[in-house]
Amino acid sequence: MPRFDLAFFLCCCKACLGSPDNNNNNNDNDNDSSSFYTLLSVEPDATPEEIKRAYKRQSLQMHPDKLAQRGQTVTPADQAKFQRMKEAYEVLSDPHKRETYDAIGERGMKWIEDPLSMDLQEMANNFAKSSLVDRSKIFSIFLFLAVAVLIQPLLICLQLDKRFGEESKWTSVLTPLWIWNAFILFYHVRVIMMGKVPRPDHIPEEDWRDPLPMKMRIVSLIRFLLLFAFEIQLALHLDGVNSYSWFWVLAPLFVLEVFVVIRKFPDTRLTVVTLEELQSAMGKPYEEFTSEEKIMLEKMYLVVPERDGAPYDAARKVIRGAKMEMAKATLRLVFMILVLIKLDRDLAWSWWLVFTPIFFTSIYVCCGHLQSFSEVQEEVEEKLKRYDDHDENHVVHETDGSGGGGESKVTDYGAMEEGEAKNNEESPISSAPTPLTEEEKDEIRTRVARSGSSLLSACCSQIFLLILLCLVVVKIQGAGFSTVWLISPFLFIVSIILCILGCMIFCVSPIDEHEMMFDPQNPTGRYFNMDSAQVPSTTIPAAAAAHAVSATSEDIESTAPTDPPTTAATVSKDGESISDKIKEDEEEERVERSLSNDKGGQKHGTSSDEPKNTECVPTSGVLSQTSGSDVDFLDCDPQPSDELRVLAPTPSEVDDLD
């Protein structure tokens, strides 16, 4: 039976995994570098019986106890090797794991079992080296998702514009929707049939709650079936197959909205309390609560550690969200009632009036997020003000006591140094609260930023929805523009996203780090390719010598073979790359420097036997340099050669440079 999950994984992620051989050999030590088949000494097409016999044979040779019986010293490497061989047998003896291993290798198996172990740098490197076919598979998935999402709205718009003719049926136009519904129905049935979620071993039985109780799964299936029934009835009614009232067409939606109101109503009655308040009210610690009491309290209260911080915000968000969902469901019910009256009674109402509840829904959503943001700001300002007021009031006061107390001093914490305890008791200054830590300050900033971003996203989305609704109403009222313009913003956004994804997928190329070298004389920090760069001879001013050359008198004085001076910029005469002639250039520069020093000594009136005057005077000049940087010259009068060219400046050139 084919593995569809493995085929899909390979289609999506093969470009990031690399070849199976690289996955098997890309490990940290030599013991891990062998494939599982090599560890068991079998061929990749070995049968399960052969693998089992090979495991027994290898166990007799590699087991630590067997090695000890033969008088060998068991090292940690031997134990690791045996464990590695045992792991190989566990994988190859399981047909499911073996098929996965053969397809994506050991590293791919580990990534499937533990996605957090993925090395992002390695994945990016593998993707950059992947083939065009593997990249095309990834792009085709994004393209398929975009088409699957947008094909149905596009077909509906074309049907409304009569692009398919007067005889086209809505049941045919909605074919993509029926396909989506089939997948969703299969998912709901699969979730119901998978049974109860097993309890993890680290969670006690009394504290375990099934994240997907059977009641929730059945309710989700019923809600989907109601929506599916509405879609079928709407398509049949538009095709003229049934002629009953619109009430029966909209009845499933009425049931859905009523269900939302009933489900969210208990959440609106919840109260946020701290654990300390709850224990005080119950008269005993939380650990002594019975299971029945915990279930009862969960229906009435939302328990938080304290009335501040992220848990408190999350609890209040649950209550606000329930109230907002109830209000939105109520407004949607009003909208459907108006639509029902408009269609069944054929009244002359304007569609602007019918869509009024939807407009109020968007305004209510924006106002709700604005109120939430204001509450967070007020709480933060109150908290900061409390600390600011304390900082202003709790300052050091020094008073001279006249009643035998001597000098008394009140500190920032309201405490009194050796003096009168009576004054300390009468002092209105209270003890200082704990100063805010950096973590608390970051949490406050995060709360405000999170609330602000939620407000901004909600307002932007609702404004966009209002604009779209206005276009819909205008079109229903009889506007002459094409219905496709209603979904044109979505088409444009998806097109931009696909273009960006295409550039990211197909334009990534591997970078060979060995071909890239850093130029230490380049102050901009740019890189260049040493093997392909042809360096031209450029004439540059000498104003930035510190960035290019650093020659000392000891470098010039020494005639022993040393590294070439930094002022010697080598340029190949025949156009070959510099890296091919580096060894020859080093030898030639040593000889050239020696000759230059000898001539320099003769120029200053010294013989070869006398100590050479190697003191160099920085001057201004123009140097044929390859780095493109300004340099200063050392007046050592080096001998020109094919590799280094010195141009003597004229006095006017020196003045111009200055």
C-alpha positions in Angstrom: 0.0 0.0 0.0 1.5 3.4 -0.9 2.5 5.8 1.8 0.6 9.0 0.9 2.0 10.8 4.0 5.5 10.0 3.0 5.0 11.0 -0.6 3.5 14.3 0.5 6.4 14.9 2.9 8.9 14.2 0.2 7.1 16.5 -2.2 7.1 19.3 0.3 10.5 18.9 2.1 12.8 16.9 -0.1 14.5 20.1 -1.2 15.4 20.9 2.4 16.5 17.4 3.3 19.1 16.7 0.7 19.8 13.2 -0.6 19.3 10.2 1.8 23.0 9.5 1.6 24.0 12.9 2.9 21.4 12.5 5.6 22.9 9.2 6.7 26.5 10.5 6.6 25.9 14.0 8.0 26.5 13.3 11.7 28.9 14.5 14.4 31.2 11.5 14.9 32.6 8.6 12.9 30.5 6.0 14.7 27.4 7.7 13.4 28.7 8.1 9.9 27.8 4.6 8.8 24.4 3.8 7.4 22.1 1.3 9.1 22.7 -1.3 6.4 26.5 -1.0 6.9 26.2 -1.4 10.6 24.3 -4.7 10.2 26.5 -5.8 7.2 23.5 -6.4 4.9 22.5 -5.1 1.5 19.8 -2.5 1.1 17.5 -5.1 -0.5 17.9 -7.6 2.4 14.9 -9.5 3.6 13.6 -9.3 7.2 15.0 -12.7 7.9 18.4 -11.7 6.7 18.3 -8.6 8.8 17.4 -10.6 11.9 20.2 -13.1 11.3 22.6 -10.2 10.8 21.6 -8.6 14.0 22.2 -11.8 16.0 25.6 -12.2 14.4 26.6 -8.6 15.1 25.3 -8.9 18.7 27.6 -11.8 19.3 30.5 -9.8 18.1 29.7 -6.3 19.5 27.8 -6.9 22.7 29.8 -5.5 25.7 29.3 -8.7 27.7 30.7 -10.8 24.8 33.7 -8.5 24.6 34.3 -8.8 28.3 34.1 -12.6 28.1 36.8 -12.6 25.3 39.1 -10.6 27.7 38.7 -7.3 25.8 38.4 -4.0 27.6 35.0 -2.5 27.0 35.3 1.2 26.1 32.5 3.8 25.9 33.1 3.7 22.1 32.3 0.0 22.0 29.1 0.6 24.0 28.1 3.4 21.7 28.7 1.3 18.7 26.6 -1.5 20.0 23.7 0.9 20.8 24.1 2.4 17.3 23.8 -1.1 15.8 20.8 -1.9 17.9 19.1 1.3 16.8 19.8 0.3 13.2 18.0 -3.0 13.8 15.0 -1.4 15.4 14.5 0.8 12.3 15.2 -1.8 9.6 13.1 -4.5 11.3 10.0 -2.2 11.2 8.6 -2.1 7.6 7.1 1.4 8.2 10.3 2.9 9.6 12.4 1.1 7.0 10.4 2.6 4.2 10.8 6.1 5.7 14.5 5.6 6.2 15.1 4.5 2.6 13.2 7.5 1.4 14.6 10.4 3.5 17.5 8.9 5.5 18.2 9.0 9.2 18.3 12.8 9.5 14.9 13.0 7.9 13.5 10.5 10.3 14.7 12.5 13.2 13.2 15.7 11.8 9.8 13.9 11.4 9.9 12.6 15.0 11.2 15.8 16.5 10.6 18.9 14.3 12.4 21.1 16.8 15.7 19.3 16.1 15.8 20.8 12.6 19.0 22.7 11.8 17.7 25.8 9.9 21.2 26.5 8.5 21.5 23.0 7.2 18.0 23.1 5.7 18.8 26.4 3.9 22.1 24.9 2.6 20.3 21.8 1.3 17.6 23.9 -0.3 20.2 26.1 -2.1 21.8 22.9 -3.5 18.5 21.3 -4.5 17.4 20.6 -8.0 15.0 22.6 -10.1 12.5 19.7 -10.0 12.4 19.7 -6.1 11.9 23.4 -6.0 9.1 23.2 -8.6 7.3 20.7 -6.4 7.3 23.2 -3.5 6.1 26.0 -5.7 3.4 23.8 -7.2 2.0 23.2 -3.7 1.6 26.9 -3.0 0.1 27.4 -6.5 -2.4 24.6 -5.9 -3.5 26.1 -2.6 -4.0 29.5 -4.2 -6.0 28.1 -7.0 -8.0 25.9 -4.6 -8.9 28.9 -2.4 -9.7 31.3 -5.2 -11.3 29.1 -7.8 -14.7 29.0 -6.1 -15.2 32.8 -5.6 -14.1 33.4 -9.1 -16.6 30.9 -10.5 -19.4 32.4 -8.4 -18.5 35.9 -9.7 -18.5 34.7 -13.3 -21.9 32.9 -12.8 -23.4 36.1 -11.4 -22.2 38.0 -14.4 -23.8 35.3 -16.7 -20.5 34.4 -18.2 -21.5 30.7 -18.4 -24.8 31.3 -20.1 -28.4 31.4 -19.0 -28.6 27.6 -18.7 -25.7 27.1 -16.3 -26.5 25.4 -13.0 -25.4 26.5 -9.6 -24.9 22.9 -8.6 -22.2 22.7 -11.3 -20.6 26.0 -10.5 -20.2 25.0 -6.9 -18.3 21.8 -7.7 -15.0 23.0 -5.9 -17.1 23.6 -2.8 -18.5 20.1 -2.9 -14.9 18.8 -3.1 -13.9 20.8 -0.1 -16.9 19.6 1.8 -16.0 16.0 1.1 -12.5 16.5 2.5 -13.9 18.3 5.6 -16.5 15.5 6.2 -13.7 12.9 5.9 -11.7 14.8 8.5 -14.6 15.0 11.0 -15.3 11.3 10.6 -11.7 10.4 11.0 -11.5 12.5 14.2 -14.5 10.7 15.7 -13.2 7.3 14.8 -9.7 7.7 16.3 -11.1 7.3 19.8 -10.1 8.9 23.1 -6.8 10.8 23.3 -4.5 8.7 25.6 -3.4 10.3 28.8 0.4 11.2 29.0 2.3 9.3 31.7 3.4 12.5 33.5 -0.1 13.8 34.1 -2.1 12.2 37.0 -5.5 10.6 36.2 -7.4 13.1 38.3 -5.8 16.1 36.5 -6.2 14.8 33.0 -8.7 16.4 30.7 -9.3 15.1 27.1 -8.5 18.0 24.8 -10.9 16.5 22.2 -13.8 15.1 24.1 -16.3 13.0 22.1 -19.0 15.6 22.8 -17.0 18.3 21.2 -16.2 16.2 18.1 -19.9 15.3 17.6 -21.0 18.9 18.0 -18.4 20.0 15.4 -19.7 17.4 13.0 -23.3 18.6 13.5 -22.4 22.2 12.9 -20.6 21.2 9.7 -23.6 19.2 8.5 -25.9 22.1 9.1 -23.7 24.4 7.0 -23.6 21.7 4.3 -27.3 21.4 4.3 -27.7 25.2 3.8 -25.3 25.1 0.8 -27.2 22.3 -0.8 -30.6 23.9 -0.3 -29.3 27.3 -1.6 -27.9 25.7 -4.8 -31.1 23.8 -5.4 -33.3 26.9 -4.7 -31.2 29.1 -7.1 -31.5 26.4 -9.8 -35.3 26.3 -9.3 -35.4 22.7 -8.2 -37.3 23.5 -5.0 -39.9 26.3 -4.6 -40.5 26.4 -0.9 -39.9 29.5 1.3 -36.5 31.0 1.9 -37.1 30.3 5.6 -36.3 26.6 5.1 -33.2 27.5 3.1 -32.0 29.8 5.9 -33.2 27.5 8.7 -29.8 25.7 9.2 -28.1 29.1 9.6 -30.7 30.1 12.2 -29.9 26.9 14.2 -26.2 27.6 14.0 -26.5 31.1 15.3 -28.8 30.1 18.1 -26.3 27.4 19.0 -23.5 30.0 19.2 -25.6 32.1 21.6 -26.4 29.1 23.9 -22.8 28.0 23.9 -21.2 31.4 24.6 -23.8 32.5 27.2 -22.2 30.6 30.2 -18.8 32.2 29.4 -20.2 35.6 29.8 -21.3 34.8 33.4 -17.7 33.8 34.5 -15.9 35.8 37.1 -12.1 36.3 37.3 -10.7 35.5 40.8 -7.3 34.8 42.1 -6.3 31.5 43.6 -5.8 33.2 47.0 -9.3 34.6 46.9 -10.8 31.2 45.9 -9.0 29.4 48.7 -10.1 32.1 51.2 -13.7 31.7 50.1 -13.6 27.9 50.2 -11.7 27.8 53.5 -9.1 25.3 52.4 -6.2 25.0 50.0 -6.7 24.2 46.4 -5.0 20.8 46.8 -7.8 19.7 49.1 -10.6 20.5 46.6 -12.5 17.5 45.3 -13.0 16.7 41.7 -16.7 17.7 41.9 -15.8 21.0 43.5 -13.2 21.7 40.8 -15.7 21.0 38.0 -18.3 23.2 39.7 -15.8 26.1 40.2 -14.6 25.8 36.5 -18.1 26.6 35.4 -18.3 29.7 37.6 -14.8 31.2 37.9 -11.6 31.7 35.9 -8.8 31.3 38.4 -5.6 33.3 37.8 -2.4 33.6 40.0 -2.8 37.4 40.5 -4.8 40.3 39.1 -2.0 41.3 36.8 0.0 39.9 34.0 -0.7 37.7 31.0 -2.9 35.1 32.7 -5.2 37.8 34.0 -5.4 39.4 30.5 -6.1 36.0 28.9 -9.0 35.4 31.4 -10.5 38.7 30.7 -10.1 38.1 27.0 -12.1 34.9 27.3 -15.0 36.8 28.9 -14.9 39.7 26.4 -14.6 37.3 23.5 -17.7 35.4 24.7 -19.7 38.6 25.0 -18.5 39.8 21.6 -19.5 36.5 19.9 -22.9 36.7 21.5 -23.4 40.2 20.2 -22.2 39.3 16.7 -24.5 36.2 16.6 -27.4 38.3 17.6 -26.7 40.9 14.9 -26.4 38.1 12.3 -29.7 36.8 13.4 -31.3 40.2 12.9 -29.6 40.4 9.4 -31.0 37.0 8.4 -34.5 38.0 9.5 -34.3 41.1 7.4 -33.1 39.1 4.4 -35.9 36.6 4.9 -38.5 39.3 5.0 -37.0 41.0 2.0 -37.0 37.9 -0.1 -40.2 36.2 0.9 -42.4 39.3 1.2 -40.8 41.0 -1.8 -40.8 44.3 0.0 -39.3 47.5 -1.5 -36.7 47.8 1.3 -33.3 49.1 0.4 -30.5 46.7 0.7 -28.6 49.3 2.7 -31.2 48.9 5.4 -31.0 45.1 5.2 -27.2 45.2 5.6 -27.3 47.6 8.5 -26.8 44.9 11.2 -23.6 43.8 9.4 -22.3 47.4 9.5 -23.1 47.7 13.2 -21.2 44.4 13.7 -18.0 45.8 12.3 -18.4 49.0 14.3 -19.0 47.0 17.5 -15.9 44.9 16.9 -13.7 48.0 16.5 -15.2 49.5 19.7 -14.7 46.3 21.7 -11.0 46.2 20.8 -10.7 49.9 21.5 -12.2 49.5 25.0 -9.8 46.6 25.6 -6.8 48.7 24.6 -8.0 51.6 26.9 -8.4 49.2 29.8 -4.8 47.9 29.4 -3.5 51.4 29.1 -5.3 52.6 32.3 -4.0 49.6 34.3 -0.4 50.2 33.1 -0.6 53.9 33.8 -2.1 53.3 37.3 0.7 50.8 38.1 3.4 53.2 36.9 1.8 56.1 38.7 1.8 54.2 41.9 5.6 53.7 41.7 6.1 57.3 40.6 4.1 58.7 43.5 6.1 56.5 45.9 9.4 57.7 44.4 8.3 61.3 45.0 7.1 60.8 48.5 9.8 58.5 49.8 12.8 60.8 49.8 15.4 61.2 52.5 14.2 63.6 55.2 16.7 64.8 57.9 15.3 66.5 61.0 17.1 67.7 64.1 15.3 66.3 67.2 14.9 68.6 70.1 13.4 66.3 72.6 16.2 64.0 73.6 16.1 62.1 70.4 19.0 63.7 68.8 19.2 63.4 65.0 16.7 61.2 63.3 16.7 60.1 59.7 13.9 58.6 57.6 15.1 56.5 54.8 13.4 55.6 51.4 11.7 52.7 53.1 10.1 54.7 55.9 12.4 53.2 58.5 14.2 55.3 61.1 17.8 55.0 61.8 18.8 55.0 65.5 16.5 57.6 66.8 13.0 57.6 67.9 10.7 54.7 67.1 7.8 56.9 68.0 8.4 59.2 65.1 8.6 56.1 62.9 5.2 54.9 64.0 3.6 58.3 63.5 5.2 58.8 60.1 2.6 58.7 57.3 5.2 57.3 54.9 4.4 53.7 54.1 6.9 51.0 53.2 8.1 51.1 49.6 6.9 48.5 47.1 9.3 46.3 45.3 10.9 48.1 42.4 10.0 47.0 38.9 12.4 44.5 37.4 13.4 44.5 33.8 11.2 41.4 33.2 8.2 43.2 34.6 8.9 46.3 32.5 9.2 44.1 29.4 5.9 42.4 30.3 4.2 45.8 30.6 5.6 46.8 27.2 4.5 43.5 25.7 0.9 43.9 27.1 0.6 47.4 25.6 2.1 46.4 22.3 0.0 43.2 22.1 -3.2 45.2 22.8 -2.3 47.9 20.3 -1.5 45.4 17.6 -4.8 43.6 18.2 -6.7 46.9 17.9 -4.8 47.9 14.7 -5.4 44.6 13.0 -9.1 44.5 14.0 -9.8 48.0 12.8 -7.9 47.4 9.5 -9.7 44.2 8.8 -13.1 45.6 9.6 -12.5 48.7 7.5 -11.6 46.4 4.6 -14.7 44.4 5.2 -16.9 47.5 5.3 -15.5 48.6 1.9 -16.2 45.2 0.4 -19.7 45.1 1.9 -20.4 48.6 0.4 -19.3 47.3 -3.0 -21.6 44.2 -2.6 -24.6 46.4 -1.7 -23.9 48.7 -4.6 -23.7 45.7 -7.0 -27.0 44.3 -5.6 -28.7 47.6 -6.0 -27.9 47.4 -9.8 -24.5 48.8 -10.4 -23.0 47.9 -13.8 -19.5 46.9 -13.0 -18.3 43.2 -13.1 -18.6 41.1 -10.0 -15.0 40.1 -10.4 -14.0 43.5 -9.1 -15.3 42.4 -5.7 -12.6 39.8 -5.4 -9.9 41.7 -7.3 -8.1 42.8 -4.1 -7.7 39.1 -3.1 -6.5 38.2 -6.5 -3.9 41.0 -6.4 -2.6 40.0 -3.0 -2.3 36.3 -3.8 -0.5 37.2 -7.1 2.0 39.3 -5.2 2.6 36.6 -2.7 3.1 33.9 -5.4 5.6 36.2 -7.2 7.6 36.7 -4.0 7.5 33.0 -3.2 8.7 32.2 -6.7 11.6 34.5 -6.4 12.5 33.1 -3.0 12.3 29.5 -4.3 13.9 29.7 -7.7 16.5 32.5 -7.2 18.3 31.0 -4.2 21.7 29.7 -5.2 24.5 28.1 -3.1 27.5 30.1 -2.0 30.9 28.6 -1.9 32.5 30.1 1.2 36.0 29.0 0.0 35.8 31.2 -3.0 34.9 34.3 -1.0 37.7 36.2 0.8 37.6 39.3 2.8 39.7 42.2 1.8 41.3 43.7 5.0 42.3 46.8 3.1 38.8 47.6 2.0 37.2 49.8 4.7 33.7 49.1 3.4 34.0 45.4 4.4 33.2 44.1 0.9 34.1 40.7 -0.4 35.8 39.7 -3.7 36.6 36.5 -5.5 40.3 35.8 -5.5 40.1 33.3 -8.3 38.1 35.3 -10.8 39.0 39.0 -10.0 41.2 40.8 -12.4 42.7 43.8 -10.6 43.2 46.9 -12.7 45.9 49.5 -12.1 44.3 52.6 -10.8 45.8 55.9 -9.8 44.6 57.1 -6.5 45.4 59.9 -4.1 47.4 59.3 -1.0 45.2 60.6 1.8 44.3 57.3 3.6 47.5 55.4 4.0 46.5 53.9 7.3 43.8 51.8 5.5 46.2 50.2 3.0 49.9 50.1 4.1 51.9 49.8 7.3 55.6 49.6 6.7 58.3 50.0 9.4 61.9 50.6 9.3 62.6 47.1 10.6 60.7 45.7 7.5 63.0 47.6 5.2 66.2 46.9 7.1 65.7 43.2 7.2 67.1 41.4 4.1 66.1 38.0 5.3 63.3 36.2 3.5 60.2 37.6 5.2 56.6 38.3 4.2 56.2 40.8 1.4 55.5 44.4 2.4 52.0 45.5 2.3 52.9 48.3 -0.2 53.7 45.8 -2.9 50.5 45.3 -4.8 51.0 42.5 -7.3 49.3 42.6 -10.7 49.6 39.7 -13.2 50.9 40.7 -16.6 49.4 37.9 -18.7 45.9 38.2 -17.2 46.2 35.1 -15.0 44.5 35.0 -11.6 46.6 36.2 -8.6 46.1 33.0 -6.7 47.9 31.0 -9.5 51.0 33.2 -9.2 51.1 33.8 -5.4 54.3 31.7 -4.8 56.2 33.3 -7.7 55.2 36.8 -6.6 56.5 36.2 -3.1 59.9 35.2 -4.3 60.1 38.1 -6.8 59.1 40.6 -4.2 61.8 39.5 -1.8 64.4 39.9 -4.4 63.0 43.2 -5.5 62.9 44.6 -2.0 66.6 43.6 -1.5 67.7 45.4 -4.6 65.6 48.4 -3.7 67.3 48.6 -0.3 70.8 48.4 -1.9 70.0 51.2 -4.3 68.5 53.3 -1.5 71.8 53.0 0.5 73.8 54.1 -2.6 71.5 57.0 -3.2 72.2 58.4 0.3 75.9 58.0 0.0 76.4 54.7 1.8 78.3 51.7 0.7 77.1 48.1 0.8 79.5 47.5 3.8 78.1 50.4 5.8 74.9 50.2 7.7 72.0 51.3 5.4 70.0 54.3 6.3 66.6 52.7 6.3 64.7 55.6 7.9 61.8 56.4 5.6 60.1 59.7 5.5 56.4 59.8 4.7 55.7 62.0 1.7 52.7 62.6 -0.5 52.5 60.9 -3.9 50.5 58.8 -6.2 50.8 55.0 -6.1 49.4 52.4 -8.6 47.4 50.5 -6.1 44.8 47.8 -6.4 42.7 48.3 -3.3 41.3 51.6 -4.4 42.4 53.3 -1.1 44.4 56.4 -0.5 47.9 55.8 0.8 51.0 57.7 2.1 54.4 57.0 0.6 57.7 56.1 2.3 60.5 58.0 0.7 62.6 54.8 0.3 62.6 55.2 -3.5 61.7 51.5 -4.3 62.8 50.2 -7.7 60.0 50.1 -10.3 59.2 46.7 -11.7 56.6 44.8 -13.7 54.8 44.0 -10.5 54.9 47.5 -8.8 54.7 50.8 -10.4 55.5 54.1 -8.5 54.7 57.4 -10.1 56.6 60.4 -8.8 54.3 63.4 -8.3 55.0 66.9 -9.5 54.9 69.9 -7.1 51.6 71.0 -8.6 50.0 67.6 -8.1 51.1 67.7 -4.4 49.5 71.1 -4.0 46.3 69.9 -5.6 46.2 66.8 -3.4 46.7 68.9 -0.3 
